[in-house]
Amino acid sequence: MHLSADASRIKSLLEGRDPTPQLTPSEQWRPDLTTHLAAATDDDMLAAPPRDPAMARAVRSGLLLWNDALDLAHGLAMSESANDELARRTLDYWHGIMHRREPDYPNSKYWFRRVDRHPVFPAVLAAAKAEAEEAPDDEAGRVILTADEWDPFAFIDLCERHETTAGRTDALLRAVQVAEIVALLEFSVHEAAGAAAER
């Protein structure tokens, strides 16, 4: 990865969250991380100056979202200033996750309609299927395991149906949510650092 040492430290802390983030958090996980990320700049997220500033902003938004700081993540996920289509769609993806977690399911679907298809979908589906293999007889597990492609709308519907459910389904959906965040964060870092600029 091309994260700065500071952003890597924050990512490591977030990866160690136990239990995993709630589908609909009521408060930030670590307010100190939110304060730190709020004071940082988008450029501070990478080890070198970003080739795509909008993608660097997506990285910071993603870290804030993973820390359950929905309002700050929301402000950074605005895609109007993105100069290219992929950056716009990536910021819209973060925006859609944020509204799903509020929860504002119709608004989340609006943002995912703007995303349309995204290059990270295959990675998200692979990670989601790996999680779902632990619960193949669960409704959510069946939906994910039988999918041919990542369907953010189906995942929104699952989250809405199980918003107040505890237990196995909730644990699976939370694990898939983290897998989705990790995949999109890695994609955002890759694009921000310009690793795909040679394509």
Stockholm file with secondary structure:
# STOCKHOLM 1.0

chainA/1-199         MHLSADASRIKSLLEGRDPTPQLTPSEQWRPDLTTHLAAATDDDMLAAPPRDPAMARAVRSGLLLWNDALDLAHGLAMSESANDELARRTLDYWHGIMHRREPDYPNSKYWFRRVDRHPVFPAVLAAAKAEAEEAPDDEAGRVILTADEWDPFAFIDLCERHETTAGRTDALLRAVQVAEIVALLEFSVHEAAGAAAER
#=GR chainA/1-199 SS CCBCHHHHHHHHHHHTCSSCCCSSCSSCSCHHHHHHHHHSCGGGGBSSCCSCHHHHHHHHHHHHHHTTCHHHHHHHTCCTTCSSHHHHHHHHHHHHHHHHHTTCHHHHHHHHHHHCSCTTHHHHHHHHHHHHTTCTTSHHHHHHHTCSSCCHHHHHHHHHHTTTCCSHHHHHHHHHHHHHHHHHHHHHHHHHTTTTTTC
#=GC SS_cons         CCBCHHHHHHHHHHHTCSSCCCSSCSSCSCHHHHHHHHHSCGGGGBSSCCSCHHHHHHHHHHHHHHTTCHHHHHHHTCCTTCSSHHHHHHHHHHHHHHHHHTTCHHHHHHHHHHHCSCTTHHHHHHHHHHHHTTCTTSHHHHHHHTCSSCCHHHHHHHHHHTTTCCSHHHHHHHHHHHHHHHHHHHHHHHHHTTTTTTC
//
